[in-house]
Amino acid sequence: MQDDFADLAAFAILCDSGSFTRAAERLGCSKGQLSKRIRALETRLETQLLHRTTRRLDPTPAGRALLPEAQALVRQRERALQSVARLQEEAVGPVRLTVPVSLGYTFFEVLLACRAAHPAIQLDLVLDNGYRDLMAEGFDLAIRARLEPDERLVARPLFAMQEVTCAAPAYLAGVEVPRVPEDLLGHRCLVNSHYAEGDVWLYHREHQLSRVQVEPSLSCNHYSLLKQAALAGQGIARLPSFMVHEELASGALVWLLREWRTPSQPLFLVHPYQGGLPKRTRVVAEALSDWFERSRQRLEALG
C-alpha cells in the first residue's frame, strides 16, 4: 500500500511537472528511479499510463482517468502534513494534565490565564493524588513528587517543596508562640491525614534534628482545607510553601519556627517521550514552570 501511494504521487507530480527531469528534482530522486516507479505502477495496473516522446509526456486514457485521483491523494497528504505541523508550531489543540489535588487548586488561576492567552488550547485537568499511567491514559503532562523508573517518560525538576509551619494572628494572639519544635506539643495542630504518620512533624536546624508527634485538633487529607482552617484561626498547620507565600506576605498567616527547616520534597514536571513537545504542551509547561519560579522567589523575599 505504501508503494502504491508513493507511485501514485510520483505519477501525479510527473504529469504536473511535464518532464522526468523536473519531477525527479521535486521528488528528490534520479530520473531512473522515477522511471522505475512509473513502470512499476503500470505493471500493477496492467495498463500504460503515459505516451512518452523525447519532447513531451501525454497521459493515455487510463492515465487521464487516474490523474485526478492521484492528484487528490497528493493534496490530501499535504493537508495532513500541514495539520500536524500546525499542531507542532501553534498553540492549538488538547492538553491533558494530571496533578495532585491541592496543587491543582493552588495554581488553577495560572491555567485559566494560560487559556485566556491561548484560547485555541483545550485543557483537560485531572486532579488525582494517585499514580496515573500517562501513556495508557493519554496524558500530555503531569506533576509528580516521586518518579517511577519508566524509560517512556521525561522528567525535569520543577520545584523543591518545603512545608511552612504557620498560623493566623487570631490563633497566636491567645497562646505562647512556639520557639522550638517541642513547643508545638502544647498547641492545636492541623494535620494532613493523607500521609502515614502525618502527625509526626520533622524539623532540622544546622546539625540539630527534631521529631515531634503533635496532637491533631483537626485532621484532613486536603491541604487547601487545612489552609482554610489555619486562616480561620483553628490552629497551627504545615502547608506547602507554594500555597502560602501571598498569605505570609500580607500577614494573614505568620511563619513560625522559621529557623527550623522541614524535609524538602522535589516536584517534577513529567511528560511522555516524543522528541519535541507540541507548542500547545510547551505553553502549558512553561506557564507552570514560571509560576513555581515566582513562588520560589516570593518565598525567598520573605527571608
Secondary structure, DSSP 8 states (H G I E B T S, - for coil): -HHHHHHHHHHHHHHHHSSHHHHHHHHTS-HHHHHHHHHHHHHHHTS--EEE-SS-EEE-HHHHHHHHHHHHHHHHHHHHHHHHHHHHHSS-EEEEEEE-HHHHHHTHHHHHHHHHH-TTEEEEEEE-SS---HHHHT-SEEEESS----TTEEEEEEEEE-EEEEE-HHHHTTS---SSGGGGGGS-EEEETTSTTTTEEEEEETTEEEEEE--EEEEES-HHHHHHHHHTT--EEEEEHHHHHHHHHHTSSEE-STTSB---EEEEEEEE--SS--HHHHHHHHHHHHHHHHHHHHHHHT-
